[in-house]
Amino acid sequence: MDRAISRCNSRMLAFNNKNPSETVKKNQITKLLAQVDGIIADNGNQPYSNDLFTKAQMMTSQCIHIKDKEKTYVEQIKRLNEMMEKNALAMEERVRAVTAELEKQLKSARSAREAAEESALAEKKKLDSIRADLERQLESARSAQEAAAESASVERKKLDAIRAEFERQLESAQRPQDAAEQAAWLERKKLDAITEDLANQLKNWPLRPCSIL
């Protein structure tokens, strides 16, 4: 307020319209007219100077320009708000669609995982059953092999006993019964041994070339 009054060269006039006195009102009007006459006199008997008119025009143009800019800004802001609302709605629809698709994929993946887990569990049970059956068959085969080995050992012992008994009986049958036959038999054994030894020596004897006269 002080700055505005200073720019007007401290020209100021206060009116009290609520005063019921007509005299006071007339005095206020008289002061106003006197102040107007003084301003005209200061401006060379003109109600306003060219500078003031030019400034007023410039200020008016500026105000109009500012109002136009404000209107343009308001329209731009309105369009931006509308675009933002449309984009927000489009983005919301897109987010909703993407969310629905992701939920669908998640549900499908969960179903596939549950099916895979059930299949894996069934395969595990099947493999466990096969392994238990194979272990049972292996244990049965091992028991049968051990029983067969034991039975073969028993049979081999029986055969060894029978062969030993047969050889003993055969040797007893081939041996002479009286002393004379026994002595002759021993001599024949010695002779056979000597003959075999001489044959071996002749086989290993080196051959020398001899001249024929």
DAZINOR-V193893 format. One record per pair of residues at least 12 apart in sequence whose ideal C-beta (glycine too) atoms are under 10 Angstrom apart, sorted by the first residue. I is the first residue (numbers start at 0). J is the second residue. D is the distance in Angstrom with one decimal. If there is no record, write none. Layout:
BEGIN
i;j;d
I;J;D
I;J;D
END
This chain:
BEGIN
i;j;d
7;38;9.5
8;38;9.0
8;41;8.4
10;34;6.3
10;35;10.0
10;37;8.1
10;38;7.2
10;41;9.7
11;34;9.0
12;27;7.6
12;30;6.0
12;31;5.7
12;33;9.5
12;34;5.9
12;35;9.7
13;27;8.3
13;30;9.5
14;27;5.4
14;28;9.0
14;30;9.4
14;31;8.0
15;27;7.2
175;187;10.0
END
